[in-house]
Amino acid sequence: MHEYFCTDINGDTIFSRPGQADRMNFLLQEFSGGRPSINRDLDFAFPKKMEATYNNYNLKIFPTYSGCKVALRVDQSFLADNTTVYDPIVPFPADFEINVLIIKKNSAADSYTNAVVNRPVQSRYFFTNENTFSAKAFPFLTAGISLFDPTGKYQQGDLANFGSGDTRIFYKDDSGDHWVSVVRDQFANSNDQLLSTTKFYYTFDPASVIKDATFILKDKNGIVLKTITAHNDDFISKTLIDLSGLGGEILHDVFKFPDAVYTLGVTASGGYAASHSLVFNDDFYDNSQWALIKIKPAVTNTAFNLFATDGHLIKRKSASGSWTQAPIFEIPVKSRYTFWRYKNLKGKELKLDPSLTSYLFKEDKDLLSLQPRSISNSYFKLPKQGSTDTKYFPGPVNLAIAKDVKDRICFDVMVPESDLFPVVP
């Protein structure tokens, strides 16, 4: 459920619906209206390594509006009360997992998805119905958002948990740090960006001028598995982290948490320190991949199970004809949270109309929104400072991410001279 597509023409998002049935109705309305979904830019498929195995278990995957459906061939039987129940024709083994890759058709999703720009480790999203760092809330496959750390260093678009039901998003301007409330607690976040390969580059910000760095990989018990050092007389921009020699220890086809989570600690000159939680799988990772979804038939939170307590699949039909449907899992994703920067098409200096000072401010020759807003496919209103009012402005067409000298993330909007955007004579 990507905010970029799941925002209607009035600015209402799917995330304001508290119940799953209401969210599914929202998607149905969008589908009925012919509006595009995330499937325009992302595809869903079984990993090639698993295709033969899944075929043996009669598993099939089908695209749906804003997601996918996994189906399997079943046997039908009846309970004593005439409830119709179903079982896989080929029973699943105890350690069975269903893996689904989310594959990029193009690079668009990277532009409009809310995520840190230039992450040190280019790990992929990893979504599962199993608890990872904390208990998950059905039907969301996303990990919990980390608690706000008053000593932490946050970037524009970072999410933090300020307490039960209080999730906020960060931005910074000349007046200081700001946290804006968002309507959902379960958004995909940095705690979901776990999946890595055993060979990857670690990237530093060139502005930090790091010359020496140490990388220490530890398992869940804190036991050091490997130490890597790097040095450059000028500065280190990126360095190769090669953990392939540990393949037998850290690579997992069947993930068991918390055993499968490793910690890469990084210390470097100038006081740099970072820690990254990672899981490793070379077969499920490549540059075209956006995420891995891993579903286990039975997990700690039984609401996520594929089978009922009687051992049959959850999907069934009562004697009266009413259906209990298979579980629907959700992945809520926020869209990129950026300032909108208006530039004249001919490079002229824009003039700020006094009536718009609660929406825009002037900087050099351009006009910028007073605060960021989440980009959407069809909704182009900006919030009024200190108010819930909004006003229509043209939205970004080119979603090339621009990061300015003040560390603000912007989308540029090229505008002609007009009543809304006059130029300085």
Disulfide bonds with the S-S distance in Angstrom:
none
